[in-house]
Amino acid sequence: EEKAMETSINEALSQGFIQPSMSPWRLAFSFVAPSVFQAFINDTLRKYLGNYVIMYIDDILKYSRDLESHIRHIRSALKKLLDNGLYVKGEKCEFHLTTTTFLGYIISQGGITMDDRKIESNLTWPTPTTIKKLQSFLGFAYFYQCFIRNFSSIAAPLKPS
């Protein structure tokens, strides 16, 4: 029984479900809730991932080329979630959109673009006066680097040494 428990703990450690804890007030390990949830969602929707579903933790984006397949895909994904004891909040859902904001990007039939609100935030960002504030700005800017031509060259002088 002890060997089986050790095997289970080692497996959970290797999969990232738990992590070692050095705290004297806890177990020798602690659960990593987001990774456990993410793994469960990934397993639940695995056959849809990359076909017509993109996920990040509890944000799920379902995409299709036409309305008929969209409805079919939504039904199958929602049924799969329900069959596995997962529920969605209707007020947090949006259906049948041709453009949506997802994880800081605008996604439409025309492609993926930057969120205008994020661009505005970046343009009005106060001039960083400390290393910490500069790092914060660069972290924000790096998020959209794929949309900025020659970003590395532009940002290079700003990198703290």
Summary of the structure (lengths in Angstrom):
residues: 161
radius of gyration: 21.3
end to end distance: 53.2
largest distance: 60.7
contacts: 334
relative contact order: 0.06
helix: 50%
strand: 17%
